[in-house]
Amino acid sequence: MRIACCQIEPDVASPESSAGRARAALAAAIDHGAQIVVLPELCNSGYVFHTTSEARAAAVPVDGALLAGWAEEAARGDAVVIGGFCELADDGEIFNSAAIVDSDGVVAVYRKLHLWDQEQRWFARGDRPAPVVETRHGRVGLGVCYDIEFPELTRGLALGGAEVIVLPTNWPLEDRDPPMLRSLAVTAAYLNRVFVAVCDRAGSERGLDFQGGSVIAAPDGSALAVAAGGARSETLVADCELELARDKSSGANNDVLADRRPEQYAPTLAGSGGVVRAG
């Protein structure tokens, strides 16, 4: 199964242009045989808003032209498109969302649970769990950007049967090599024995530089494809054998999911009898 991550450079000043870049990139990936195509977080709107009204002006409904266009492209190659977008909900709330779309239309929408920094000024928090979705090209677990820093979420997706965890992102530039956020992607893949596809954005926006850190990682923790980084728009492609994500063995006698003993893990302080004191 071929995965493509289309690392593009959205422009917060021109949502229409951003949406056009996203569609052109996914169309090219489908033309080259990609079966799952991933776009960055907020790919239709850009990221660095100045006001709530600016975010609202860029927001689009699930049943609007943006996702319908993704479905049209998906139909040309029997592909599945996954991308982040600025969503205008029926009740007027704005969400940092991601959608899974195929030739039949919108399959699933996920609203980001963990909002990073200024996102809390513009977006409402998601209030439903990150989903695992059975698509025509495998079981996809869906998160967005900062979600990857919560191992409970990625482990939950693995326990839910995900074969590939997909995360549209807008990672800020890190002054380290390799970037810690890329390391999180390969670590999540290894710990859960799944494929992880992170589609980051490129370039700079209103003084904020982005990592351009897209990566596709395998269940053994290897990076199958890694972006050059920085300002470069590029598309990563990797052919993934999903059967590898169904094998959770970590040795001749061990299984990373079956060996869990959740009944013995430390309870939270919110639970009863949560702290054991020495002596």
C-alpha positions in Angstrom: 0.0 0.0 0.0 1.5 3.3 -1.1 1.4 6.3 1.2 2.2 9.8 0.1 2.7 12.8 2.4 2.3 16.1 0.5 4.4 18.7 2.4 3.1 22.0 1.0 3.3 25.6 2.1 -0.1 27.0 2.9 -0.6 30.8 3.1 -2.7 32.3 5.9 -3.3 35.4 3.8 -4.9 33.4 1.0 -7.1 30.4 1.9 -8.2 30.0 -1.7 -4.6 29.7 -2.8 -3.8 27.3 0.0 -6.7 25.0 -0.9 -5.5 25.1 -4.5 -2.0 24.0 -3.6 -3.3 21.2 -1.5 -5.5 19.9 -4.3 -2.7 20.1 -6.9 -0.3 18.2 -4.6 -2.8 15.4 -3.8 -3.7 15.1 -7.5 0.0 14.7 -8.4 0.4 12.0 -5.7 -2.6 10.1 -7.0 -1.3 10.3 -10.5 1.9 8.6 -9.3 -0.1 5.7 -7.7 -0.5 6.8 -4.1 -3.4 5.0 -2.4 -3.3 7.0 0.8 -2.5 10.7 0.4 -1.9 12.9 3.4 -2.0 16.7 3.6 -0.8 18.9 6.4 -2.7 20.4 9.4 -4.9 23.4 8.4 -3.9 23.0 4.8 -6.7 25.2 3.6 -6.2 28.1 5.9 -2.6 28.5 7.1 -1.8 28.5 10.8 -0.7 31.9 12.3 -4.0 33.8 12.7 -4.2 37.3 14.1 -7.8 37.3 15.1 -10.7 35.0 15.6 -12.5 36.6 12.7 -9.6 35.8 10.4 -9.8 32.1 11.4 -13.6 32.1 10.9 -13.2 33.6 7.5 -11.0 30.7 6.5 -13.2 28.0 8.0 -15.2 25.7 5.7 -18.0 23.2 6.4 -17.6 19.5 6.0 -20.1 19.4 3.2 -18.4 22.3 1.3 -16.3 22.5 -1.8 -13.0 21.7 -0.2 -13.6 18.1 0.9 -15.8 17.5 -2.2 -12.8 18.4 -4.3 -10.6 15.9 -2.4 -13.3 13.3 -3.1 -13.2 14.0 -6.8 -9.4 13.6 -6.8 -9.7 10.4 -4.8 -12.1 8.9 -7.3 -9.5 9.2 -10.1 -7.3 6.6 -8.4 -9.5 4.8 -5.9 -7.4 6.6 -3.3 -8.1 7.8 0.3 -7.2 11.4 1.1 -6.5 12.5 4.7 -5.9 16.1 5.5 -6.2 18.8 8.1 -8.6 21.7 7.6 -10.1 24.7 9.4 -13.7 23.5 10.0 -16.8 25.6 10.5 -19.3 23.5 12.4 -23.1 23.7 12.0 -23.3 25.4 15.3 -20.8 28.1 14.3 -17.9 26.7 16.3 -14.4 26.5 14.6 -12.3 23.4 14.9 -8.8 22.3 14.0 -10.0 19.2 12.2 -8.8 16.3 10.0 -10.9 14.4 7.5 -10.7 11.1 5.8 -12.2 11.2 2.3 -12.6 8.7 -0.5 -14.4 8.6 -3.8 -17.8 8.3 -2.0 -17.2 11.4 0.0 -16.3 12.1 3.6 -15.7 9.0 5.6 -14.8 10.5 9.0 -14.0 13.8 10.6 -11.8 14.2 13.7 -11.6 17.4 15.8 -8.2 17.9 17.5 -8.3 17.0 21.1 -5.1 18.7 22.3 -4.8 22.3 21.2 -1.3 23.8 21.1 -0.5 27.4 22.3 -2.4 30.0 20.4 -4.8 27.4 18.9 -6.8 27.7 22.1 -7.7 31.3 21.1 -9.2 30.3 17.7 -10.5 26.7 18.0 -13.0 24.8 20.2 -11.6 21.6 21.7 -12.6 18.3 20.1 -14.9 16.3 22.4 -14.8 12.8 20.8 -12.1 10.2 20.8 -9.5 9.9 18.0 -11.0 7.4 15.6 -9.8 4.2 13.9 -11.4 4.0 10.5 -11.7 1.0 8.2 -10.8 2.4 4.7 -10.5 0.6 1.4 -6.7 0.7 1.9 -6.4 -0.4 5.6 -7.3 0.6 9.1 -6.3 4.2 9.7 -5.9 5.8 13.2 -6.3 9.6 13.0 -4.7 12.4 15.1 -3.4 15.9 14.5 0.0 17.3 15.4 0.3 17.9 19.2 -1.8 14.7 19.7 1.4 12.7 19.0 2.8 13.9 22.3 0.2 12.0 24.2 1.1 8.3 24.2 -2.3 7.4 25.5 -3.8 8.6 22.2 -1.4 6.7 19.9 -1.6 3.5 22.1 -5.4 3.8 22.0 -5.4 3.9 18.3 -3.1 0.8 18.1 -5.4 -1.0 20.6 -8.3 0.0 18.3 -6.7 -1.9 15.4 -5.0 0.9 13.5 -2.4 -0.4 11.0 -1.3 3.1 10.2 -1.6 6.2 12.3 -1.8 9.4 10.3 -1.1 12.9 11.7 -1.4 16.1 9.7 0.9 18.6 11.4 2.3 22.1 11.5 5.5 21.5 13.5 7.5 24.7 14.5 11.2 24.6 13.6 13.4 22.9 16.1 17.1 23.7 16.7 18.2 20.1 16.9 19.1 17.3 14.6 17.3 15.0 14.3 14.2 16.9 15.4 12.6 15.6 18.6 9.1 15.6 16.9 10.4 13.3 14.1 11.8 11.1 16.8 8.3 10.9 18.4 6.9 9.6 15.1 9.4 6.8 14.8 9.0 6.0 18.5 5.2 5.8 18.3 5.6 3.5 15.3 8.0 1.2 17.2 6.1 1.1 20.5 2.8 0.3 18.9 4.1 -1.8 15.9 2.2 0.3 13.4 3.1 2.6 10.5 3.1 6.3 11.3 2.6 8.9 8.5 3.2 12.5 9.6 2.6 15.2 6.9 4.1 18.5 8.0 4.0 21.8 6.3 6.9 23.8 4.9 8.0 27.4 4.9 7.4 30.4 7.2 4.3 32.3 8.1 4.2 35.7 9.9 7.6 35.1 11.6 7.1 31.5 12.5 9.4 29.0 10.8 8.1 25.5 10.3 10.1 22.3 10.5 9.1 20.7 7.2 9.5 17.5 9.1 7.3 15.0 7.3 8.1 11.4 7.9 6.8 7.9 7.2 7.9 5.3 9.8 7.6 1.6 9.9 6.6 -0.7 12.8 10.3 -1.5 13.5 11.0 2.1 14.1 12.8 2.7 10.9 12.1 5.9 8.8 11.0 4.8 5.3 10.9 8.4 4.0 12.0 11.7 5.5 11.6 15.2 4.3 14.6 17.4 3.6 13.1 20.0 6.0 12.7 23.7 6.2 11.2 25.7 3.3 11.0 22.9 0.8 7.6 21.7 -0.5 7.9 18.0 -1.4 6.0 14.8 -1.5 7.3 11.7 0.5 6.3 8.3 -0.8 6.7 4.9 0.9 5.3 1.5 0.0 4.1 -0.1 3.3 3.3 -3.8 3.9 0.4 -3.5 6.3 0.7 -7.1 7.4 3.7 -6.0 9.4 1.4 -3.8 11.5 -0.7 -6.8 12.4 2.3 -8.6 13.9 2.8 -7.2 17.5 5.5 -9.6 18.5 8.6 -8.1 20.1 10.5 -11.3 20.4 9.9 -15.0 20.3 7.8 -14.9 23.5 6.5 -11.4 23.7 3.7 -9.2 22.2 3.7 -5.4 22.8 -0.1 -5.3 23.2 -0.8 -8.7 24.8 1.9 -8.2 27.4 0.3 -5.1 28.8 -0.9 -5.3 32.4 -3.1 -2.2 32.8 -4.5 -3.5 36.1 -1.1 -3.0 37.6 -0.2 0.4 36.3 -0.1 3.4 38.6 -3.5 4.9 39.1 -4.1 8.6 38.5 -4.3 10.9 41.5 -7.9 11.4 40.6 -8.6 7.7 41.3 -8.9 6.1 44.7 -5.8 5.2 46.7 -3.6 6.7 44.0 -0.4 7.4 46.0 1.8 4.8 47.8 4.2 6.3 50.2 7.4 4.5 51.2 8.0 3.7 54.9 
